[in-house]
Amino acid sequence: MANTSAEVLALLRAGGRVESIDALAALPAAELFSGVIEPLSDAFDPALIPAYVDVFSRLMERAVPSFSAAFLTERYEALRASRPSFEPSRVVVLSRVTLGADVAITSTFLAGAMQRWPKAEIVFAGPPKNFELFSGNERLSLLEVRYGRGAALADRLRAGMELAPLLADKGTLVIDPDSRLSQLGLLPLADVDRTLFFESRGVGGPSDSLVSLAGSFVGSIWGIEAHPWIQPPAPDWVPRADVAVSFGVGENPAKRVSDAFEQDLIQGLLDRGLSVLLDSGAPGTAEADRAAALEAKCRGALILWSGSFAPFAAAIGRSRLYVGYDSAGQHVAAACGVPRVTVFNGFSGDRFLARWRPDGPGFSRIVLPGEDVWSAIKSAIL
């Protein structure tokens, strides 16, 4: 019997079934998601979708006794085929929770909805910090949802369950771009016939990006061309720099290369006479400590940004070049057409790399650990 998250994941990848979820349900939520749930979705393998649905629906049934795993599974199958055809008075687009995914994917659905229904109310449901990336557009409003990525499973489910009554109006269309608010479609937030679901894990070929897949989906459903975008408030006090840099990795330290790599990169940019704006992340975090150490060690025009992400995103849009790890900054640069060099490390496979590459206009180069980052940077700025 598979008991650890690694054993469960290996079993599911081999086509097996977890007969008892007792051991999984006993895991801390952080290990459950990082060890089983997220690897199933990050594989972008359609063959693993039934395993995800089976395991997670039973975990939901256990966490919320009013849920039935059989009902959730049946509803999910209906949701995959749902193509609502009514004219909504309100369209609610669910956040993908992470900043980068909201730029790369959610923003395309927001753009498509605004074009398709010019008189409807268009609502972004998600965290305020994510909404700030688009809040400069007066057509959008915020339905605030607080989702704790480190919270217990029951608390994560509760965030969606508290949202559901706010989506009950029959004139409301819900667009779900494979959101964690709905646990990738499994949590019943609205009637199936009022929900448009983009199952991002089950579409596309090996080399397709999520940007292109979301755009193709919007085009096929609504006959509209839509692309990623941002429109944050852009006050004049946001610093300008030649190069915007982010070494943020979210909650995945495997994305980092090393302290030495980061210092050499920043100092190399400064030595070439380029001003650098470095996102220092949230105060009190390890990322903020590393940024402060870089500021102390590096010589030249290095500016630290310690505010919220949306103004930094505006600064990326004004820069000549963006450099960073696989994170939100690369998708902002792609949406703005800013030349970008992205260092990918610790990713789960080639399909993950293809899906999350910063796809958009302008120069883009992906660098893997051990490859020459400077040749890519020279190509980007010359």
C-alpha positions as CSV (number, residue, x, y, z in Angstrom):
1,M,0.0,0.0,0.0
2,A,1.3,3.5,-0.9
3,N,1.6,5.6,2.2
4,T,4.0,8.5,1.4
5,S,3.3,11.2,-1.1
6,A,6.2,10.0,-3.3
7,E,4.7,6.5,-3.3
8,V,1.3,7.7,-4.1
9,L,2.5,9.9,-7.0
10,A,4.5,7.0,-8.4
11,L,1.4,4.7,-8.2
12,L,-0.8,7.2,-10.0
13,R,1.8,7.9,-12.7
14,A,2.0,4.1,-13.3
15,G,-1.8,4.0,-13.8
16,G,-2.7,2.6,-10.4
17,R,-5.4,3.8,-8.1
18,V,-5.2,4.8,-4.4
19,E,-7.7,2.5,-2.8
20,S,-7.6,4.3,0.6
21,I,-7.0,8.0,1.0
22,D,-6.4,7.8,4.8
23,A,-2.7,8.3,4.5
24,L,-3.1,11.1,2.0
25,A,-5.7,12.9,4.1
26,A,-3.4,12.7,7.1
27,L,-0.6,14.6,5.3
28,P,0.0,18.3,6.0
29,A,-1.6,20.3,3.2
30,A,1.8,21.6,2.1
31,E,3.1,18.1,1.5
32,L,-0.2,16.9,0.0
33,F,-0.2,19.7,-2.6
34,S,3.5,19.8,-3.4
35,G,4.0,16.0,-3.3
36,V,0.9,14.8,-5.1
37,I,-1.7,17.3,-6.2
38,E,0.5,19.8,-8.0
39,P,2.8,17.3,-9.7
40,L,-0.3,15.7,-11.2
41,S,-1.4,19.0,-12.7
42,D,2.1,20.3,-13.5
43,A,2.7,17.3,-15.8
44,F,0.1,18.7,-18.3
45,D,-0.6,15.1,-19.1
46,P,-4.3,14.4,-20.1
47,A,-3.8,10.8,-19.0
48,L,-3.3,12.0,-15.4
49,I,-6.5,14.0,-15.2
50,P,-8.7,11.1,-14.1
51,A,-6.3,10.3,-11.3
52,Y,-6.4,13.9,-10.1
53,V,-10.2,13.9,-10.2
54,D,-10.5,10.6,-8.4
55,V,-8.0,11.4,-5.6
56,F,-9.1,15.0,-5.0
57,S,-12.8,14.4,-5.2
58,R,-12.4,11.7,-2.4
59,L,-10.3,14.1,-0.4
60,M,-13.0,16.8,-0.8
61,E,-15.7,14.3,0.3
62,R,-13.7,13.5,3.4
63,A,-13.0,17.2,4.2
64,V,-16.6,18.3,3.6
65,P,-19.1,15.5,4.4
66,S,-21.9,17.2,2.4
67,F,-19.8,16.5,-0.8
68,S,-20.1,13.2,-2.6
69,A,-17.1,12.1,-4.6
70,A,-19.3,10.5,-7.2
71,F,-21.3,13.7,-7.7
72,L,-18.2,15.8,-8.0
73,T,-16.7,13.4,-10.6
74,E,-20.0,13.4,-12.6
75,R,-20.2,17.2,-12.4
76,Y,-16.6,17.5,-13.6
77,E,-17.3,15.5,-16.7
78,A,-20.3,17.7,-17.5
79,L,-18.2,20.8,-16.9
80,R,-15.6,19.8,-19.4
81,A,-18.2,19.8,-22.1
82,S,-20.2,22.9,-21.0
83,R,-20.4,25.8,-23.4
84,P,-22.8,28.4,-22.0
85,S,-24.8,30.2,-24.7
86,F,-26.8,32.8,-22.7
87,E,-26.1,36.5,-22.7
88,P,-24.9,37.4,-19.2
89,S,-25.3,40.6,-17.3
90,R,-22.2,39.8,-15.3
91,V,-19.1,37.8,-16.1
92,V,-16.9,36.6,-13.3
93,V,-13.4,35.5,-14.2
94,L,-11.7,33.4,-11.5
95,S,-8.2,34.2,-10.6
96,R,-5.5,31.5,-11.1
97,V,-4.3,32.7,-7.6
98,T,-0.6,33.2,-8.7
99,L,0.5,36.5,-10.2
100,G,2.2,34.9,-13.2
101,A,-0.7,32.7,-14.2
102,D,-3.1,35.6,-13.9
103,V,-1.0,37.5,-16.4
104,A,-0.3,34.6,-18.8
105,I,-3.8,33.1,-18.7
106,T,-6.5,34.9,-16.8
107,S,-5.8,38.2,-18.5
108,T,-6.6,36.7,-21.8
109,F,-10.1,35.6,-20.6
110,L,-10.6,39.1,-19.1
111,A,-9.7,40.7,-22.5
112,G,-12.0,38.2,-24.3
113,A,-14.9,38.8,-22.0
114,M,-14.6,42.6,-22.3
115,Q,-14.7,42.3,-26.1
116,R,-17.5,39.7,-26.2
117,W,-19.9,41.5,-23.8
118,P,-19.2,45.2,-24.0
119,K,-22.2,46.1,-21.8
120,A,-21.8,43.4,-19.1
121,E,-20.2,43.8,-15.8
122,I,-16.7,42.2,-15.8
123,V,-15.5,41.0,-12.5
124,F,-12.1,39.6,-11.4
125,A,-12.5,37.2,-8.5
126,G,-9.3,36.7,-6.6
127,P,-6.7,38.3,-4.3
128,P,-6.4,42.1,-4.4
129,K,-2.7,42.1,-5.2
130,N,-3.5,40.2,-8.3
131,F,-6.3,42.5,-9.3
132,E,-4.0,45.5,-9.0
133,L,-2.2,44.3,-12.1
134,F,-5.4,45.1,-14.1
135,S,-7.1,47.7,-11.9
136,G,-6.2,50.6,-14.2
137,N,-8.9,49.3,-16.5
138,E,-12.2,51.0,-15.4
139,R,-14.4,48.2,-16.8
140,L,-13.1,45.7,-14.3
141,S,-14.2,45.3,-10.7
142,L,-12.9,43.1,-7.9
143,L,-14.7,40.3,-6.0
144,E,-12.1,39.8,-3.3
145,V,-11.2,36.2,-2.5
146,R,-8.5,35.3,0.0
147,Y,-6.9,32.0,-0.9
148,G,-4.1,30.7,1.4
149,R,-1.7,28.6,-0.7
150,G,-0.2,27.4,2.6
151,A,-3.5,26.8,4.3
152,A,-5.1,23.5,5.3
153,L,-7.2,21.7,2.7
154,A,-10.4,22.5,4.5
155,D,-9.5,26.2,4.6
156,R,-8.7,26.2,0.9
157,L,-12.0,24.6,0.1
158,R,-13.8,27.1,2.4
159,A,-12.4,30.0,0.3
160,G,-14.2,28.6,-2.7
161,M,-17.3,27.7,-0.8
162,E,-17.7,31.2,0.5
163,L,-17.4,32.5,-3.1
164,A,-20.2,30.2,-4.4
165,P,-23.2,32.1,-3.0
166,L,-21.8,35.3,-4.7
167,L,-22.0,33.6,-8.1
168,A,-25.6,32.2,-7.7
169,D,-27.3,34.9,-9.8
170,K,-28.7,33.4,-13.0
171,G,-27.4,36.2,-15.1
172,T,-23.8,35.5,-14.0
173,L,-21.4,33.7,-16.2
174,V,-18.4,32.2,-14.5
175,I,-15.2,31.7,-16.4
176,D,-12.9,29.2,-14.8
177,P,-9.4,29.1,-16.3
178,D,-8.4,26.0,-14.3
179,S,-8.4,28.0,-11.0
180,R,-7.3,26.8,-7.6
181,L,-10.4,28.7,-6.3
182,S,-12.4,25.8,-7.8
183,Q,-9.6,23.3,-7.2
184,L,-9.2,23.0,-11.0
185,G,-13.0,22.7,-11.7
186,L,-13.9,20.2,-9.0
187,L,-15.4,22.5,-6.4
188,P,-19.0,23.4,-7.5
189,L,-19.0,27.2,-7.5
190,A,-21.8,27.8,-10.0
191,D,-24.2,25.8,-12.2
192,V,-22.5,23.9,-14.9
193,D,-24.6,25.6,-17.6
194,R,-23.3,29.0,-16.4
195,T,-19.6,28.0,-16.2
196,L,-17.1,28.0,-19.0
197,F,-14.1,25.8,-18.0
198,F,-10.7,25.9,-19.6
199,E,-9.0,22.6,-18.7
200,S,-5.5,23.8,-19.3
201,R,-4.0,20.4,-18.3
202,G,-5.8,18.5,-21.0
203,V,-5.2,20.5,-24.2
204,G,-2.4,21.1,-26.7
205,G,0.7,19.4,-27.9
206,P,4.2,19.1,-26.3
207,S,5.5,22.5,-27.4
208,D,2.4,24.7,-26.9
209,S,2.5,27.5,-24.3
210,L,-0.4,28.2,-22.0
211,V,-0.5,31.7,-23.5
212,S,-1.2,30.3,-27.0
213,L,-3.6,27.6,-25.6
214,A,-5.7,30.2,-23.7
215,G,-5.8,32.4,-26.8
216,S,-6.8,29.6,-29.0
217,F,-9.6,28.6,-26.6
218,V,-11.0,32.1,-26.5
219,G,-10.9,32.3,-30.2
220,S,-12.6,29.0,-30.7
221,I,-15.4,29.8,-28.2
222,W,-16.1,33.5,-28.9
223,G,-14.4,34.1,-32.3
224,I,-12.2,36.8,-30.6
225,E,-8.5,37.5,-30.7
226,A,-7.2,38.1,-27.1
227,H,-3.8,38.2,-25.6
228,P,-2.2,38.7,-22.2
229,W,-2.1,42.2,-20.9
230,I,-1.6,44.3,-17.8
231,Q,-2.9,47.7,-16.8
232,P,-1.6,48.6,-13.3
233,P,-1.7,52.1,-11.9
234,A,1.6,53.5,-13.1
235,P,2.5,56.5,-10.9
236,D,5.4,58.6,-12.0
237,W,7.3,57.7,-8.8
238,V,7.9,54.2,-10.0
239,P,11.7,54.0,-10.7
240,R,12.9,53.6,-14.2
241,A,15.9,51.4,-15.0
242,D,17.5,49.8,-18.0
243,V,17.0,46.3,-16.7
244,A,14.3,44.9,-14.3
245,V,15.4,41.8,-12.4
246,S,13.4,39.4,-10.2
247,F,14.9,36.5,-8.3
248,G,11.5,35.6,-6.8
249,V,10.6,31.9,-6.9
250,G,7.3,31.9,-5.1
251,E,7.2,28.9,-2.8
252,N,9.6,26.8,-4.9
253,P,13.3,27.2,-3.9
254,A,14.3,24.7,-6.5
255,K,13.8,27.4,-9.1
256,R,16.9,29.3,-7.8
257,V,20.4,28.7,-9.1
258,S,22.7,30.1,-6.4
259,D,23.8,33.2,-4.5
260,A,26.9,33.4,-6.6
261,F,24.9,33.3,-9.9
262,E,22.6,36.1,-8.7
263,Q,25.5,38.3,-7.6
264,D,27.5,37.7,-10.8
265,L,24.4,38.5,-12.9
266,I,23.6,41.8,-11.1
267,Q,27.3,43.0,-11.0
268,G,27.7,42.0,-14.7
269,L,24.8,44.1,-15.7
270,L,26.0,47.0,-13.6
271,D,29.6,46.7,-15.0
272,R,28.1,47.1,-18.5
273,G,26.8,50.5,-17.5
274,L,23.2,49.4,-17.1
275,S,20.9,50.6,-14.3
276,V,19.2,47.7,-12.5
277,L,15.9,47.6,-10.6
278,L,15.7,44.5,-8.4
279,D,12.5,43.3,-6.9
280,S,13.3,42.5,-3.3
281,G,10.1,40.7,-2.5
282,A,8.0,41.0,0.6
283,P,9.8,42.5,3.7
284,G,11.1,39.9,6.1
285,T,11.4,37.1,3.6
286,A,14.5,35.3,2.5
287,E,14.2,37.0,-0.9
288,A,14.3,40.4,0.8
289,D,17.4,39.4,2.8
290,R,19.2,38.2,-0.3
291,A,18.3,41.4,-2.1
292,A,19.7,43.5,0.7
293,A,22.9,41.4,0.6
294,L,23.2,42.1,-3.1
295,E,22.8,45.8,-2.6
296,A,25.6,45.7,0.0
297,K,28.0,43.8,-2.3
298,C,27.3,45.1,-5.7
299,R,28.8,48.3,-7.1
300,G,26.8,50.5,-9.5
301,A,23.3,51.8,-10.2
302,L,21.3,49.1,-8.3
303,I,17.9,50.1,-7.1
304,L,15.8,47.8,-4.8
305,W,12.1,47.7,-5.2
306,S,10.3,46.8,-1.9
307,G,6.7,47.7,-2.8
308,S,3.8,45.7,-4.1
309,F,4.2,43.8,-7.4
310,A,1.9,45.8,-9.6
311,P,4.1,49.0,-9.6
312,F,7.1,46.7,-10.3
313,A,5.2,45.3,-13.2
314,A,4.8,48.8,-14.5
315,A,8.5,49.3,-14.2
316,I,9.1,46.1,-16.2
317,G,7.0,47.5,-19.0
318,R,9.3,50.6,-19.1
319,S,12.6,48.7,-19.0
320,R,14.8,47.7,-21.9
321,L,15.2,44.2,-20.6
322,Y,13.8,41.8,-18.0
323,V,15.9,39.0,-16.5
324,G,14.7,36.6,-13.8
325,Y,13.7,33.1,-12.8
326,D,10.5,31.4,-13.9
327,S,8.1,33.7,-12.1
328,A,5.5,36.4,-12.6
329,G,8.0,38.9,-14.0
330,Q,8.7,37.0,-17.2
331,H,5.0,36.9,-18.1
332,V,4.6,40.6,-17.4
333,A,7.6,41.3,-19.7
334,A,6.0,39.0,-22.4
335,A,2.7,40.8,-22.1
336,C,4.4,44.1,-22.5
337,G,6.7,43.0,-25.4
338,V,9.8,43.7,-23.3
339,P,12.9,41.7,-24.3
340,R,13.3,39.0,-21.7
341,V,15.8,36.3,-20.5
342,T,14.3,33.7,-18.3
343,V,16.4,31.2,-16.2
344,F,14.5,28.0,-15.8
345,N,15.6,25.6,-13.0
346,G,13.9,22.9,-11.0
347,F,11.1,22.3,-13.5
348,S,9.3,19.0,-13.7
349,G,9.7,18.3,-17.4
350,D,9.8,19.5,-21.0
351,R,6.1,20.0,-21.2
352,F,6.1,22.2,-18.1
353,L,8.8,24.3,-19.6
354,A,6.9,24.7,-22.8
355,R,3.6,25.5,-21.1
356,W,5.1,28.2,-18.8
357,R,7.6,29.9,-21.2
358,P,7.0,33.7,-21.5
359,D,5.2,33.7,-24.8
360,G,4.6,37.1,-26.3
361,P,6.0,39.7,-28.7
362,G,9.6,40.7,-28.7
363,F,12.9,38.9,-27.9
364,S,12.7,35.9,-25.6
365,R,15.4,33.5,-24.5
366,I,15.2,30.6,-22.0
367,V,18.4,29.8,-20.3
368,L,18.9,26.5,-18.4
369,P,21.4,26.1,-15.5
370,G,24.9,25.8,-16.9
371,E,24.1,27.6,-20.1
372,D,25.6,31.0,-21.0
373,V,23.2,33.6,-19.8
374,W,25.4,36.5,-21.1
375,S,25.1,35.5,-24.7
376,A,21.3,35.7,-24.3
377,I,21.5,39.1,-22.6
378,K,23.8,40.5,-25.3
379,S,21.4,39.3,-27.9
380,A,18.5,40.9,-26.1
381,I,19.9,44.4,-25.6
382,L,21.9,44.9,-28.9
